[in-house]
Amino acid sequence: MRALAAALLCGLATACTTSAQTSGPAPSGTGVDTAFAVDAVRSRFAGYTFGDASRNGYEPDRFCLDAAAFGRPPQLGAMGFHATNAALLRGPIAFDRPQALLYDGQGRMLGVEYEIAADAVRDPPVLFGRTFSKLPAHPPIQYEHYALHLWFIPNPSGQFADFNPSVACPLDSAPAAPHGPGSMPMDEDEMH
């Protein structure tokens, strides 16, 4: 019930498009703490199927994204398959409106991703007290963007890390790894 109240509160308050701290009240006087906001997002999206995602403007991507696709060490794991709502990719960032939903190969919901085109903001966004990572263009997003992942499943690298070593892409589902070292560089802070 508390999570539903948070979702409704931020659905009505435009101030929720700013950021939330890792604990305590959010800036801008929204009164919603991070744990409360994370619970609200998890309650709303954890049971989403691909069908639910499609009905709500999220289109499944055909690639599973893993660390190797970004030229990163494979042991970092993967992000999984994304279902992206392209209408949200230019913002605003709001905790109750993630731009992408993350799934495994069996269609199980893994978490959500907040992302925004790099040219749509002056500075990297901050949400849940975390600064977004800058990601390079990759299938199907063909431009640099800022991203923050929120994992619903346990992640040894952290709840907000870009990759999860517990997630693996099915064989032949990831895009080809970039050629040459550093050809798809990511922020070094991507492990949050």
Contacts in CASP RR format, 6 or more apart in sequence:
PFRMAT RR
TARGET T0000
AUTHOR 0000-0000-0000
METHOD contacts of the structure
MODEL  1
MRALAAALLCGLATACTTSAQTSGPAPSGTGVDTAFAVDAVRSRFAGYTF
GDASRNGYEPDRFCLDAAAFGRPPQLGAMGFHATNAALLRGPIAFDRPQA
LLYDGQGRMLGVEYEIAADAVRDPPVLFGRTFSKLPAHPPIQYEHYALHL
WFIPNPSGQFADFNPSVACPLDSAPAAPHGPGSMPMDEDEMH
2 36 0 8 1.000
2 39 0 8 1.000
3 36 0 8 1.000
3 39 0 8 1.000
3 40 0 8 1.000
3 42 0 8 1.000
3 43 0 8 1.000
3 44 0 8 1.000
4 40 0 8 1.000
4 43 0 8 1.000
6 32 0 8 1.000
6 36 0 8 1.000
6 37 0 8 1.000
6 39 0 8 1.000
6 40 0 8 1.000
7 40 0 8 1.000
7 41 0 8 1.000
7 43 0 8 1.000
7 44 0 8 1.000
7 96 0 8 1.000
9 16 0 8 1.000
9 30 0 8 1.000
9 32 0 8 1.000
10 16 0 8 1.000
10 30 0 8 1.000
10 32 0 8 1.000
10 37 0 8 1.000
10 40 0 8 1.000
10 94 0 8 1.000
10 95 0 8 1.000
10 96 0 8 1.000
11 94 0 8 1.000
11 96 0 8 1.000
13 30 0 8 1.000
15 28 0 8 1.000
15 29 0 8 1.000
15 30 0 8 1.000
16 26 0 8 1.000
16 30 0 8 1.000
16 32 0 8 1.000
16 94 0 8 1.000
16 95 0 8 1.000
16 96 0 8 1.000
17 92 0 8 1.000
17 93 0 8 1.000
17 94 0 8 1.000
18 26 0 8 1.000
18 27 0 8 1.000
18 28 0 8 1.000
18 30 0 8 1.000
19 26 0 8 1.000
19 27 0 8 1.000
19 125 0 8 1.000
19 126 0 8 1.000
19 127 0 8 1.000
19 128 0 8 1.000
19 129 0 8 1.000
20 26 0 8 1.000
20 27 0 8 1.000
20 30 0 8 1.000
20 32 0 8 1.000
20 33 0 8 1.000
20 34 0 8 1.000
20 37 0 8 1.000
20 95 0 8 1.000
20 127 0 8 1.000
20 128 0 8 1.000
20 129 0 8 1.000
21 27 0 8 1.000
21 33 0 8 1.000
21 34 0 8 1.000
21 128 0 8 1.000
21 129 0 8 1.000
22 34 0 8 1.000
22 128 0 8 1.000
22 129 0 8 1.000
22 130 0 8 1.000
23 33 0 8 1.000
23 34 0 8 1.000
23 35 0 8 1.000
24 33 0 8 1.000
24 34 0 8 1.000
25 31 0 8 1.000
25 32 0 8 1.000
25 33 0 8 1.000
26 32 0 8 1.000
26 33 0 8 1.000
26 34 0 8 1.000
26 37 0 8 1.000
32 40 0 8 1.000
32 95 0 8 1.000
34 128 0 8 1.000
34 129 0 8 1.000
37 95 0 8 1.000
37 96 0 8 1.000
37 128 0 8 1.000
38 128 0 8 1.000
38 150 0 8 1.000
38 159 0 8 1.000
40 95 0 8 1.000
40 96 0 8 1.000
41 95 0 8 1.000
41 96 0 8 1.000
41 98 0 8 1.000
41 112 0 8 1.000
41 150 0 8 1.000
42 152 0 8 1.000
44 96 0 8 1.000
45 98 0 8 1.000
45 101 0 8 1.000
45 109 0 8 1.000
45 111 0 8 1.000
45 112 0 8 1.000
45 152 0 8 1.000
46 109 0 8 1.000
46 111 0 8 1.000
46 152 0 8 1.000
47 109 0 8 1.000
48 56 0 8 1.000
48 101 0 8 1.000
48 109 0 8 1.000
49 107 0 8 1.000
50 60 0 8 1.000
50 83 0 8 1.000
50 103 0 8 1.000
50 107 0 8 1.000
53 59 0 8 1.000
53 60 0 8 1.000
53 83 0 8 1.000
53 101 0 8 1.000
54 60 0 8 1.000
54 83 0 8 1.000
56 85 0 8 1.000
57 85 0 8 1.000
57 87 0 8 1.000
58 83 0 8 1.000
58 84 0 8 1.000
58 85 0 8 1.000
58 100 0 8 1.000
58 101 0 8 1.000
59 83 0 8 1.000
59 84 0 8 1.000
59 85 0 8 1.000
59 86 0 8 1.000
60 81 0 8 1.000
60 82 0 8 1.000
60 83 0 8 1.000
60 103 0 8 1.000
61 81 0 8 1.000
61 82 0 8 1.000
61 83 0 8 1.000
61 84 0 8 1.000
61 139 0 8 1.000
61 140 0 8 1.000
62 139 0 8 1.000
62 140 0 8 1.000
63 69 0 8 1.000
63 81 0 8 1.000
63 139 0 8 1.000
63 140 0 8 1.000
63 173 0 8 1.000
63 174 0 8 1.000
63 175 0 8 1.000
64 78 0 8 1.000
64 79 0 8 1.000
64 80 0 8 1.000
64 81 0 8 1.000
64 105 0 8 1.000
64 169 0 8 1.000
64 170 0 8 1.000
64 173 0 8 1.000
64 174 0 8 1.000
65 78 0 8 1.000
65 79 0 8 1.000
65 80 0 8 1.000
65 81 0 8 1.000
65 82 0 8 1.000
65 138 0 8 1.000
65 169 0 8 1.000
65 174 0 8 1.000
65 175 0 8 1.000
66 74 0 8 1.000
66 77 0 8 1.000
66 78 0 8 1.000
66 79 0 8 1.000
66 80 0 8 1.000
66 163 0 8 1.000
66 168 0 8 1.000
66 169 0 8 1.000
66 174 0 8 1.000
67 73 0 8 1.000
67 74 0 8 1.000
67 75 0 8 1.000
67 76 0 8 1.000
67 77 0 8 1.000
67 78 0 8 1.000
67 163 0 8 1.000
68 74 0 8 1.000
68 174 0 8 1.000
68 177 0 8 1.000
69 138 0 8 1.000
69 174 0 8 1.000
69 175 0 8 1.000
69 176 0 8 1.000
69 177 0 8 1.000
69 178 0 8 1.000
69 184 0 8 1.000
70 135 0 8 1.000
70 136 0 8 1.000
70 138 0 8 1.000
70 178 0 8 1.000
70 184 0 8 1.000
70 186 0 8 1.000
71 177 0 8 1.000
71 178 0 8 1.000
71 181 0 8 1.000
71 182 0 8 1.000
71 183 0 8 1.000
71 184 0 8 1.000
72 163 0 8 1.000
72 186 0 8 1.000
72 190 0 8 1.000
75 165 0 8 1.000
76 157 0 8 1.000
76 163 0 8 1.000
76 165 0 8 1.000
76 191 0 8 1.000
77 163 0 8 1.000
77 164 0 8 1.000
77 165 0 8 1.000
77 166 0 8 1.000
77 167 0 8 1.000
77 168 0 8 1.000
78 163 0 8 1.000
78 164 0 8 1.000
78 167 0 8 1.000
78 168 0 8 1.000
78 169 0 8 1.000
78 174 0 8 1.000
79 102 0 8 1.000
79 113 0 8 1.000
79 149 0 8 1.000
79 162 0 8 1.000
79 163 0 8 1.000
79 164 0 8 1.000
79 167 0 8 1.000
80 102 0 8 1.000
80 103 0 8 1.000
80 104 0 8 1.000
80 105 0 8 1.000
80 110 0 8 1.000
80 167 0 8 1.000
80 169 0 8 1.000
81 102 0 8 1.000
81 103 0 8 1.000
81 104 0 8 1.000
81 105 0 8 1.000
81 107 0 8 1.000
81 173 0 8 1.000
82 100 0 8 1.000
82 101 0 8 1.000
82 102 0 8 1.000
82 103 0 8 1.000
82 113 0 8 1.000
83 100 0 8 1.000
83 101 0 8 1.000
83 103 0 8 1.000
84 99 0 8 1.000
84 100 0 8 1.000
84 140 0 8 1.000
84 141 0 8 1.000
85 99 0 8 1.000
85 100 0 8 1.000
88 97 0 8 1.000
88 98 0 8 1.000
88 99 0 8 1.000
89 99 0 8 1.000
89 115 0 8 1.000
89 116 0 8 1.000
89 117 0 8 1.000
89 120 0 8 1.000
89 141 0 8 1.000
89 145 0 8 1.000
90 116 0 8 1.000
90 117 0 8 1.000
90 120 0 8 1.000
91 99 0 8 1.000
91 116 0 8 1.000
91 120 0 8 1.000
93 114 0 8 1.000
93 116 0 8 1.000
93 125 0 8 1.000
93 127 0 8 1.000
95 114 0 8 1.000
95 127 0 8 1.000
95 128 0 8 1.000
98 112 0 8 1.000
98 113 0 8 1.000
98 114 0 8 1.000
98 150 0 8 1.000
99 113 0 8 1.000
99 114 0 8 1.000
99 115 0 8 1.000
99 116 0 8 1.000
100 112 0 8 1.000
100 113 0 8 1.000
100 115 0 8 1.000
101 109 0 8 1.000
101 111 0 8 1.000
101 112 0 8 1.000
101 113 0 8 1.000
102 109 0 8 1.000
102 110 0 8 1.000
102 111 0 8 1.000
102 112 0 8 1.000
102 113 0 8 1.000
102 149 0 8 1.000
102 151 0 8 1.000
103 109 0 8 1.000
103 110 0 8 1.000
104 110 0 8 1.000
104 167 0 8 1.000
105 169 0 8 1.000
105 170 0 8 1.000
105 173 0 8 1.000
109 152 0 8 1.000
110 151 0 8 1.000
110 152 0 8 1.000
110 153 0 8 1.000
110 164 0 8 1.000
110 167 0 8 1.000
111 149 0 8 1.000
111 150 0 8 1.000
111 151 0 8 1.000
111 152 0 8 1.000
111 153 0 8 1.000
112 149 0 8 1.000
112 150 0 8 1.000
112 152 0 8 1.000
113 147 0 8 1.000
113 148 0 8 1.000
113 149 0 8 1.000
113 150 0 8 1.000
114 125 0 8 1.000
114 127 0 8 1.000
114 132 0 8 1.000
114 147 0 8 1.000
114 148 0 8 1.000
114 149 0 8 1.000
114 150 0 8 1.000
115 132 0 8 1.000
115 135 0 8 1.000
115 141 0 8 1.000
115 145 0 8 1.000
115 146 0 8 1.000
115 147 0 8 1.000
115 148 0 8 1.000
116 125 0 8 1.000
116 132 0 8 1.000
116 145 0 8 1.000
116 146 0 8 1.000
117 143 0 8 1.000
117 144 0 8 1.000
117 145 0 8 1.000
118 134 0 8 1.000
118 143 0 8 1.000
118 144 0 8 1.000
118 145 0 8 1.000
118 146 0 8 1.000
119 143 0 8 1.000
119 144 0 8 1.000
121 146 0 8 1.000
124 131 0 8 1.000
124 132 0 8 1.000
124 133 0 8 1.000
124 134 0 8 1.000
124 146 0 8 1.000
125 131 0 8 1.000
125 132 0 8 1.000
125 146 0 8 1.000
125 148 0 8 1.000
126 132 0 8 1.000
127 148 0 8 1.000
128 148 0 8 1.000
128 150 0 8 1.000
128 160 0 8 1.000
130 148 0 8 1.000
130 160 0 8 1.000
130 192 0 8 1.000
131 189 0 8 1.000
132 146 0 8 1.000
132 147 0 8 1.000
132 148 0 8 1.000
133 146 0 8 1.000
133 147 0 8 1.000
133 148 0 8 1.000
133 162 0 8 1.000
133 186 0 8 1.000
133 187 0 8 1.000
133 189 0 8 1.000
133 190 0 8 1.000
133 192 0 8 1.000
134 144 0 8 1.000
134 145 0 8 1.000
134 146 0 8 1.000
134 186 0 8 1.000
134 187 0 8 1.000
135 141 0 8 1.000
135 144 0 8 1.000
135 145 0 8 1.000
135 146 0 8 1.000
135 147 0 8 1.000
135 162 0 8 1.000
135 186 0 8 1.000
135 187 0 8 1.000
135 190 0 8 1.000
136 144 0 8 1.000
136 184 0 8 1.000
136 185 0 8 1.000
136 186 0 8 1.000
137 143 0 8 1.000
137 144 0 8 1.000
138 175 0 8 1.000
138 184 0 8 1.000
139 175 0 8 1.000
147 162 0 8 1.000
148 160 0 8 1.000
149 160 0 8 1.000
149 161 0 8 1.000
149 162 0 8 1.000
150 159 0 8 1.000
150 160 0 8 1.000
151 158 0 8 1.000
151 159 0 8 1.000
151 160 0 8 1.000
151 161 0 8 1.000
151 164 0 8 1.000
153 164 0 8 1.000
153 166 0 8 1.000
153 167 0 8 1.000
154 166 0 8 1.000
155 161 0 8 1.000
155 164 0 8 1.000
155 165 0 8 1.000
155 166 0 8 1.000
156 164 0 8 1.000
156 165 0 8 1.000
156 166 0 8 1.000
157 163 0 8 1.000
157 164 0 8 1.000
157 165 0 8 1.000
157 191 0 8 1.000
157 192 0 8 1.000
158 192 0 8 1.000
160 192 0 8 1.000
161 190 0 8 1.000
161 191 0 8 1.000
161 192 0 8 1.000
162 186 0 8 1.000
162 190 0 8 1.000
162 191 0 8 1.000
162 192 0 8 1.000
163 190 0 8 1.000
163 191 0 8 1.000
178 184 0 8 1.000
END
